[in-house]
Amino acid sequence: PMPTFRSGSEVYKTTIGSDVGRDGFYAELCRETKSGLIFVAEAFWSDENSTFVITFNVETIPFSVLELFMTEARLRVPPKECPQESNWFIKGSANGT
């Protein structure tokens, strides 16, 4: 099961997946509403050029939710064998050690 993040009365859900069309992997953050899920942000790892970026679709995201989402994205996207800057924090230092 994917993590659910809460901020006050708001509930956020994540989805992790592979995007064959864009040649990469993503973590998607959505906020629950009465009418369904609203797309909030996406962290995307490109296999094509080995970049990891976040795209936002809303004006405000609670800082605590963003931190949790970014941590989850670092842990699950991209595959661990891809050395790149987003895994520095998991390993404990900016030089990747």
N, C-alpha and C positions, 0 to 999 in steps of 0.2 A: 504493500500500500504506500502511496505517495503521501508526503507530509501535508498537514493542514496547519496553516498559521492563523493566529487570531490577534486582532488589535481592537480592543474595545468590543463593540458589537459586530465588527466586520470579520468575515471568515474568508481566507484565501486558500486556494488549492493549487498544487503543482502537478504538472504532467511532464514526463520525460519521454523522449522518443527519437527516432531516426527519421531524417528527412532525405529521402533518396533524390528527389528533384533538385534540392539545393546542395546535395552532397555533404551532409553533416549530421550533427546531433543537436537537440534542443532541450531546454527546460522552459516550460511555459508557466506563468503565474496568472491565475484568474481569481477574481473576487466574486463571491456568491451574492446574488441579489434575488429578490422575489420572482423576477422574470427569467432567471437563469444565470449563467456565468458570463462575466465581462472580462475580456482579455486586458491584462494590466501590463505585463512585461514578458520578454523572451530573452534568454541567454542562448546564443547560438555559436556552436563550434563548427567551423568550416574545414572539412577534410581537404578541400581544394587548395587553400592558402594558409592553413594552420593558424587561423585567427579565432579569437573568442570575444564576442561583443554582446552587449545588452541593448535591446531596443525597448523603449517605453511607449505605452499607448495612452497613458492618463497623466494628468497634471500633478497629482500628489499621490505618494505611496508612503505609508508610515515607515519611518526609518528602521524600526525593529523588524518589520516584515521584509523590507529590502535586504537587510543584513542576513536574515535567515534564508531568504531565497538565494542570495548570492553564495552563501555557504553551501547550500544544497546543490546548486549548479556546479560549484567547484568540485564537490565530491562525486557527482554522477555524470557530468558532461565536461569535457570530452573524455574519451577513454584514457585511463591512467597512464598508458604507455606513451602518450603524446607529451613530450616535454615542452612546456610553455609557461608563460608568466602566471597564469591563473592557479597553477599548482604550487607556487612558491609558498603561499600561506599555509597550505596543508603540510608541507614539509618543514615549515618552521622558520624560514629566513628568505630574504630577497635573493640570495645566491643559490637557492634550491638545495641546501644541505640539511 
